[in-house]
Amino acid sequence: MDPLLKYFSSLPLAVALVLSASAAQTTLRDRYPVGGFKSVDQAAQAVLAAQAERARVEAEFIVQRRLCHQTFLTTSCLLDIEGSRREHLAAANAVEVEANRFRREAQSAERERKLAEDERQRVLDAPQDAIDRAANVRAYNQKLADHAQRERERLVEAAAAVPTPPERAEQRAQRLAEREAELTKKEEDAAARGAQRQARADSVTRRIREREVESARKEKEQADQAAERQLLARQQAQKIRDAEIRQANTAKKRAENEARRAQERKDAAAAAVPAPAAR
């Protein structure tokens, strides 16, 4: 084959390889745009798609490299497909990196949400627990008071029912007084224990209120951090988008320049061919 014809026949192949890689890159980004992840499942699908895309690009690159060795401009063709391969792999890597970052942030936010929900539920249940404990203390104190009252009544009835000599009546009165003092002491001890339990219940209620304030502060801090992460993600997404636009423009400009130079060489070759002599 004429070298010039072989040269010009190789140009469409190089341009096609560049445009094919650029179109594949656009397709991947159309499916998973920057900052467009809405769920963990979608991010997981994007990771699998990026891995499949890398495998496809590597397989296609092997085929394209063999085709380049069959062209006249082998070096130029190899440079074109290598550049397209790098751009395409970079796009797939960017999708995977962004998807993995979204998954990590979503999982971290879910863990924080569950911890906050558990803490909130515990705080909500704590006042009722304190109320129940205070009610149990009051019931226990009332039970002791009722028992002491019944014991007094029993002792009085027993003393009145049994006639005794004066000397024994004095002894019985003394024992009754001692028993009364003992019951009074038990009531005072029970009241003191009840006061201690009430103090502990008040302390628990105070700590609960402090935890509620701390929980509200942490929620606000987490919300501020989430807003900051979203802002950084949008800024990073804009940087990735700008880089992809520059890569696409560079690939397009390179293909246009290659096509223009090819047309110029073709025109020059046509002008260099002498006109057939008149017969």
SELUM-491776 format. One record per residue (C-alpha): x, y, z; residue number from 0; residue in one letter. Coordinates in Angstrom, 1 decimal. Layout:
BEGIN
{{X; Y; Z}; NUM; "A"},
...
// end
This chain:
BEGIN
{{0.0; 0.0; 0.0}; 0; "M"},
{{1.1; 3.6; -0.7}; 1; "D"},
{{2.7; 5.0; 2.6}; 2; "P"},
{{0.5; 8.2; 2.2}; 3; "L"},
{{-2.7; 6.2; 1.8}; 4; "L"},
{{-1.7; 4.0; 4.8}; 5; "K"},
{{-1.0; 7.2; 6.8}; 6; "Y"},
{{-4.3; 8.7; 6.0}; 7; "F"},
{{-6.2; 5.5; 6.7}; 8; "S"},
{{-4.7; 5.4; 10.2}; 9; "S"},
{{-6.0; 8.8; 11.2}; 10; "L"},
{{-9.7; 7.8; 11.5}; 11; "P"},
{{-8.7; 4.9; 13.8}; 12; "L"},
{{-6.8; 7.2; 16.2}; 13; "A"},
{{-9.6; 9.8; 16.3}; 14; "V"},
{{-12.2; 7.0; 16.8}; 15; "A"},
{{-10.2; 5.6; 19.7}; 16; "L"},
{{-10.0; 9.0; 21.4}; 17; "V"},
{{-13.7; 9.7; 20.9}; 18; "L"},
{{-14.7; 6.2; 22.0}; 19; "S"},
{{-12.9; 6.6; 25.3}; 20; "A"},
{{-14.3; 10.1; 25.8}; 21; "S"},
{{-17.9; 8.9; 25.1}; 22; "A"},
{{-17.4; 6.0; 27.6}; 23; "A"},
{{-16.2; 8.4; 30.2}; 24; "Q"},
{{-19.2; 10.7; 29.7}; 25; "T"},
{{-21.5; 7.7; 30.0}; 26; "T"},
{{-20.1; 6.7; 33.4}; 27; "L"},
{{-20.3; 10.2; 34.7}; 28; "R"},
{{-23.9; 10.5; 33.4}; 29; "D"},
{{-24.8; 7.5; 35.5}; 30; "R"},
{{-23.1; 8.7; 38.6}; 31; "Y"},
{{-22.7; 12.5; 38.5}; 32; "P"},
{{-20.5; 14.3; 41.1}; 33; "V"},
{{-22.3; 14.8; 44.3}; 34; "G"},
{{-25.3; 12.8; 43.1}; 35; "G"},
{{-25.3; 9.9; 45.5}; 36; "F"},
{{-28.5; 9.5; 47.5}; 37; "K"},
{{-28.1; 6.1; 49.2}; 38; "S"},
{{-25.6; 3.6; 50.3}; 39; "V"},
{{-26.9; 1.1; 47.8}; 40; "D"},
{{-26.4; 3.5; 45.0}; 41; "Q"},
{{-22.8; 4.2; 46.1}; 42; "A"},
{{-22.2; 0.4; 46.3}; 43; "A"},
{{-23.5; 0.0; 42.7}; 44; "Q"},
{{-21.2; 2.8; 41.6}; 45; "A"},
{{-18.2; 1.1; 43.1}; 46; "V"},
{{-19.0; -2.1; 41.2}; 47; "L"},
{{-19.6; -0.1; 38.0}; 48; "A"},
{{-16.2; 1.7; 38.4}; 49; "A"},
{{-14.4; -1.7; 38.9}; 50; "Q"},
{{-16.2; -3.1; 35.8}; 51; "A"},
{{-15.3; 0.0; 33.8}; 52; "E"},
{{-11.6; -0.3; 34.7}; 53; "R"},
{{-11.6; -3.9; 33.5}; 54; "A"},
{{-13.4; -2.9; 30.3}; 55; "R"},
{{-10.9; -0.1; 29.6}; 56; "V"},
{{-7.9; -2.4; 30.2}; 57; "E"},
{{-9.3; -5.0; 27.9}; 58; "A"},
{{-10.2; -2.4; 25.2}; 59; "E"},
{{-6.7; -0.9; 25.5}; 60; "F"},
{{-5.1; -4.2; 24.6}; 61; "I"},
{{-7.2; -4.5; 21.5}; 62; "V"},
{{-6.5; -0.8; 20.5}; 63; "Q"},
{{-2.8; -1.2; 21.0}; 64; "R"},
{{-2.8; -4.2; 18.6}; 65; "R"},
{{-4.6; -2.1; 16.1}; 66; "L"},
{{-2.2; 0.8; 16.5}; 67; "C"},
{{0.7; -1.5; 15.5}; 68; "H"},
{{-1.1; -2.0; 12.2}; 69; "Q"},
{{-1.2; 1.7; 11.4}; 70; "T"},
{{1.4; 4.0; 9.8}; 71; "F"},
{{1.5; 6.4; 12.7}; 72; "L"},
{{2.0; 3.8; 15.4}; 73; "T"},
{{3.6; 6.1; 18.0}; 74; "T"},
{{1.0; 8.8; 17.6}; 75; "S"},
{{-1.8; 6.2; 17.9}; 76; "C"},
{{-0.3; 4.7; 21.0}; 77; "L"},
{{0.1; 8.1; 22.6}; 78; "L"},
{{-3.6; 8.9; 21.9}; 79; "D"},
{{-5.0; 5.6; 23.3}; 80; "I"},
{{-2.7; 5.8; 26.3}; 81; "E"},
{{-3.9; 9.3; 27.1}; 82; "G"},
{{-7.5; 8.3; 26.7}; 83; "S"},
{{-6.9; 5.2; 28.9}; 84; "R"},
{{-5.5; 7.4; 31.7}; 85; "R"},
{{-8.4; 9.8; 31.5}; 86; "E"},
{{-10.9; 7.1; 31.5}; 87; "H"},
{{-9.3; 5.3; 34.4}; 88; "L"},
{{-9.1; 8.6; 36.3}; 89; "A"},
{{-12.8; 9.1; 35.8}; 90; "A"},
{{-13.6; 5.6; 37.1}; 91; "A"},
{{-11.3; 6.0; 40.1}; 92; "N"},
{{-13.0; 9.4; 40.9}; 93; "A"},
{{-16.4; 7.7; 40.9}; 94; "V"},
{{-15.2; 4.9; 43.1}; 95; "E"},
{{-13.4; 7.3; 45.6}; 96; "V"},
{{-16.5; 9.5; 45.8}; 97; "E"},
{{-18.8; 6.5; 46.3}; 98; "A"},
{{-16.6; 5.0; 49.0}; 99; "N"},
{{-16.4; 8.4; 50.8}; 100; "R"},
{{-20.2; 8.7; 50.7}; 101; "F"},
{{-20.6; 5.1; 52.1}; 102; "R"},
{{-18.2; 5.9; 54.9}; 103; "R"},
{{-19.9; 9.1; 55.8}; 104; "E"},
{{-23.4; 7.6; 55.6}; 105; "A"},
{{-22.4; 4.7; 57.8}; 106; "Q"},
{{-20.8; 7.0; 60.3}; 107; "S"},
{{-23.9; 9.2; 60.3}; 108; "A"},
{{-26.1; 6.2; 60.9}; 109; "E"},
{{-24.0; 5.0; 63.8}; 110; "R"},
{{-24.1; 8.5; 65.3}; 111; "E"},
{{-27.9; 8.7; 64.8}; 112; "R"},
{{-28.4; 5.3; 66.6}; 113; "K"},
{{-26.2; 6.4; 69.5}; 114; "L"},
{{-28.1; 9.7; 69.8}; 115; "A"},
{{-31.4; 7.9; 69.6}; 116; "E"},
{{-30.4; 5.4; 72.3}; 117; "D"},
{{-29.2; 8.3; 74.5}; 118; "E"},
{{-32.4; 10.2; 73.9}; 119; "R"},
{{-34.5; 7.2; 74.8}; 120; "Q"},
{{-32.5; 6.6; 77.9}; 121; "R"},
{{-32.9; 10.2; 78.9}; 122; "V"},
{{-36.6; 10.0; 78.3}; 123; "L"},
{{-37.0; 6.8; 80.4}; 124; "D"},
{{-34.8; 8.1; 83.3}; 125; "A"},
{{-37.4; 10.6; 84.8}; 126; "P"},
{{-40.0; 7.8; 84.9}; 127; "Q"},
{{-37.5; 5.5; 86.6}; 128; "D"},
{{-36.8; 8.2; 89.2}; 129; "A"},
{{-40.6; 8.6; 89.8}; 130; "I"},
{{-41.0; 4.9; 90.2}; 131; "D"},
{{-38.2; 4.7; 92.7}; 132; "R"},
{{-39.6; 7.6; 94.7}; 133; "A"},
{{-43.0; 5.9; 94.8}; 134; "A"},
{{-41.4; 2.7; 96.0}; 135; "N"},
{{-39.7; 4.7; 98.8}; 136; "V"},
{{-42.9; 6.3; 99.9}; 137; "R"},
{{-44.8; 2.9; 99.8}; 138; "A"},
{{-42.0; 1.3; 101.9}; 139; "Y"},
{{-42.1; 4.1; 104.5}; 140; "N"},
{{-45.9; 3.9; 104.7}; 141; "Q"},
{{-45.6; 0.2; 105.2}; 142; "K"},
{{-43.2; 0.7; 108.1}; 143; "L"},
{{-45.5; 3.3; 109.6}; 144; "A"},
{{-48.5; 1.1; 109.4}; 145; "D"},
{{-46.6; -1.8; 111.0}; 146; "H"},
{{-45.5; 0.4; 113.8}; 147; "A"},
{{-49.0; 1.6; 114.4}; 148; "Q"},
{{-50.4; -1.9; 114.5}; 149; "R"},
{{-47.7; -2.9; 116.9}; 150; "E"},
{{-48.6; 0.0; 119.3}; 151; "R"},
{{-52.2; -0.9; 119.2}; 152; "E"},
{{-51.4; -4.6; 119.9}; 153; "R"},
{{-49.3; -3.7; 122.9}; 154; "L"},
{{-52.0; -1.4; 124.3}; 155; "V"},
{{-54.7; -4.0; 123.9}; 156; "E"},
{{-52.5; -6.7; 125.5}; 157; "A"},
{{-51.7; -4.5; 128.5}; 158; "A"},
{{-55.4; -3.6; 129.0}; 159; "A"},
{{-56.6; -7.2; 128.7}; 160; "A"},
{{-54.3; -8.7; 131.3}; 161; "V"},
{{-54.9; -7.4; 134.9}; 162; "P"},
{{-51.6; -7.1; 136.7}; 163; "T"},
{{-50.4; -6.0; 140.1}; 164; "P"},
{{-49.2; -2.4; 140.5}; 165; "P"},
{{-45.5; -3.3; 140.5}; 166; "E"},
{{-45.8; -5.3; 137.3}; 167; "R"},
{{-48.0; -2.7; 135.7}; 168; "A"},
{{-45.1; -0.2; 136.1}; 169; "E"},
{{-42.7; -2.7; 134.5}; 170; "Q"},
{{-45.1; -3.3; 131.6}; 171; "R"},
{{-45.5; 0.4; 131.1}; 172; "A"},
{{-41.7; 0.8; 131.0}; 173; "Q"},
{{-41.4; -2.0; 128.4}; 174; "R"},
{{-44.2; -0.4; 126.5}; 175; "L"},
{{-42.4; 2.9; 126.5}; 176; "A"},
{{-39.2; 1.2; 125.4}; 177; "E"},
{{-41.1; -0.5; 122.6}; 178; "R"},
{{-42.6; 2.8; 121.6}; 179; "E"},
{{-39.1; 4.4; 121.5}; 180; "A"},
{{-37.8; 1.5; 119.4}; 181; "E"},
{{-40.7; 1.9; 116.9}; 182; "L"},
{{-40.1; 5.6; 116.8}; 183; "T"},
{{-36.4; 5.0; 116.1}; 184; "K"},
{{-37.3; 2.7; 113.3}; 185; "K"},
{{-39.7; 5.3; 111.8}; 186; "E"},
{{-37.0; 7.9; 112.0}; 187; "E"},
{{-34.4; 5.6; 110.4}; 188; "D"},
{{-36.9; 4.8; 107.6}; 189; "A"},
{{-37.6; 8.5; 107.1}; 190; "A"},
{{-33.8; 9.2; 107.0}; 191; "A"},
{{-33.4; 6.4; 104.4}; 192; "R"},
{{-36.3; 7.8; 102.4}; 193; "G"},
{{-34.7; 11.2; 102.5}; 194; "A"},
{{-31.4; 9.8; 101.2}; 195; "Q"},
{{-33.2; 7.9; 98.4}; 196; "R"},
{{-35.1; 11.1; 97.5}; 197; "Q"},
{{-31.8; 13.0; 97.4}; 198; "A"},
{{-30.3; 10.4; 95.1}; 199; "R"},
{{-33.4; 10.6; 92.9}; 200; "A"},
{{-33.1; 14.4; 92.8}; 201; "D"},
{{-29.4; 13.9; 91.9}; 202; "S"},
{{-30.3; 11.5; 89.1}; 203; "V"},
{{-32.9; 14.0; 87.8}; 204; "T"},
{{-30.3; 16.7; 87.8}; 205; "R"},
{{-27.8; 14.6; 85.9}; 206; "R"},
{{-30.5; 13.7; 83.4}; 207; "I"},
{{-31.1; 17.4; 82.8}; 208; "R"},
{{-27.4; 17.9; 82.3}; 209; "E"},
{{-27.2; 15.1; 79.9}; 210; "R"},
{{-30.1; 16.5; 77.9}; 211; "E"},
{{-28.3; 19.8; 77.6}; 212; "V"},
{{-25.1; 18.0; 76.6}; 213; "E"},
{{-27.0; 15.9; 74.1}; 214; "S"},
{{-28.5; 19.0; 72.5}; 215; "A"},
{{-25.0; 20.5; 72.3}; 216; "R"},
{{-23.6; 17.4; 70.6}; 217; "K"},
{{-26.5; 17.2; 68.2}; 218; "E"},
{{-25.9; 20.8; 67.2}; 219; "K"},
{{-22.1; 20.2; 66.9}; 220; "E"},
{{-22.8; 17.1; 64.7}; 221; "Q"},
{{-25.2; 19.1; 62.5}; 222; "A"},
{{-22.6; 21.8; 62.1}; 223; "D"},
{{-19.9; 19.1; 61.2}; 224; "Q"},
{{-22.3; 17.5; 58.7}; 225; "A"},
{{-23.0; 20.9; 57.0}; 226; "A"},
{{-19.2; 21.5; 56.8}; 227; "E"},
{{-18.7; 18.0; 55.3}; 228; "R"},
{{-21.4; 18.7; 52.7}; 229; "Q"},
{{-19.8; 22.0; 51.8}; 230; "L"},
{{-16.3; 20.3; 51.4}; 231; "L"},
{{-18.0; 17.6; 49.3}; 232; "A"},
{{-19.6; 20.1; 47.0}; 233; "R"},
{{-16.3; 22.0; 46.6}; 234; "Q"},
{{-14.5; 18.7; 45.9}; 235; "Q"},
{{-17.2; 17.7; 43.4}; 236; "A"},
{{-16.8; 21.0; 41.6}; 237; "Q"},
{{-13.1; 20.5; 41.4}; 238; "K"},
{{-13.6; 17.0; 39.9}; 239; "I"},
{{-16.2; 18.4; 37.5}; 240; "R"},
{{-13.8; 21.2; 36.3}; 241; "D"},
{{-11.0; 18.7; 35.9}; 242; "A"},
{{-13.2; 16.4; 33.8}; 243; "E"},
{{-14.3; 19.3; 31.6}; 244; "I"},
{{-10.7; 20.3; 31.0}; 245; "R"},
{{-9.8; 16.7; 30.1}; 246; "Q"},
{{-12.7; 16.4; 27.7}; 247; "A"},
{{-11.8; 19.7; 26.1}; 248; "N"},
{{-8.2; 18.6; 25.8}; 249; "T"},
{{-9.2; 15.3; 24.2}; 250; "A"},
{{-11.6; 17.1; 21.8}; 251; "K"},
{{-9.0; 19.7; 20.9}; 252; "K"},
{{-6.3; 17.0; 20.3}; 253; "R"},
{{-8.7; 15.1; 18.0}; 254; "A"},
{{-9.6; 18.2; 16.1}; 255; "E"},
{{-6.0; 19.2; 15.6}; 256; "N"},
{{-5.1; 15.8; 14.5}; 257; "E"},
{{-8.0; 15.8; 12.0}; 258; "A"},
{{-7.0; 19.2; 10.8}; 259; "R"},
{{-3.4; 18.3; 10.3}; 260; "R"},
{{-4.5; 15.1; 8.5}; 261; "A"},
{{-6.7; 17.2; 6.1}; 262; "Q"},
{{-3.8; 19.6; 5.5}; 263; "E"},
{{-1.4; 16.7; 4.7}; 264; "R"},
{{-4.1; 15.2; 2.4}; 265; "K"},
{{-4.6; 18.5; 0.6}; 266; "D"},
{{-0.8; 18.9; 0.3}; 267; "A"},
{{-0.4; 15.4; -1.0}; 268; "A"},
{{-3.2; 15.9; -3.6}; 269; "A"},
{{-1.6; 19.2; -4.7}; 270; "A"},
{{1.8; 17.5; -5.1}; 271; "A"},
{{0.5; 14.9; -7.5}; 272; "V"},
{{1.2; 16.1; -11.1}; 273; "P"},
{{-1.7; 16.4; -13.5}; 274; "A"},
{{-1.8; 13.8; -16.2}; 275; "P"},
{{-0.3; 14.9; -19.5}; 276; "A"},
{{-2.7; 15.8; -22.3}; 277; "A"},
{{-2.7; 13.2; -25.2}; 278; "R"},
// end
